[in-house]
């Protein structure tokens, strides 16, 4: 299971995401980033930051 707390990337945001599939989790996070934070361009540095905060829990 992959997990991400948005607050680890965007301080103050309480959204949390969990999904068994990494790509599906990233799709959920991208949708949240666009809708909630107005981030529609996921640049390589933004993706690297998000990926650095992903947790994998077996």
N, C-alpha and C positions, 0 to 999 in steps of 0.2 A: 504494500500500500504506500503510495506517495502522498505526502502531506506538505502543505505550505500555509503559513500564516501571513496574510498580506501585510500585517503590521511589521513584519521583518524586513519588508521592502519599502513600504509606505507607512512611516510611523503614525500611529493613531488610528489606523484602520483595523477594525475588529474582524474582518472577513477571514474565514478559514476554508481551506479546500482539501479534499481527500479523494483519491481515485486510484484504482488498481493499475490503470494504464497511464503512464507518464505523459504521453501526447494528449490524452483526453484531459488530464489535469491542467496542462499548459493551455489548452483551448478554453477551459473554464476561466482560468486566470486572465487570459487575454480579453475575454468578454467582460469580465469584471473591471479590468483596467480601463477599457474603453467606456463602459457605462458609468462607472463610479468616479474614475480619476481623470477621464478625458484623454487617456493615453491610447492613441490609435496606431501609432508607428512603433512597433516593437523592434528597436534597433539591436544590433549584436551586443552592445554593452548592457542594455536593459535585459535582454534574454540571459546574458551571463550572470547578472546580478540575481535574477529570479532563480536560475538553476543553482546558484551557490547556496540558496536558502532552502532548496527542496530537501525534505527528509524522506528516507525510505525506511519503512517499518515492516519487517517481515511478519 
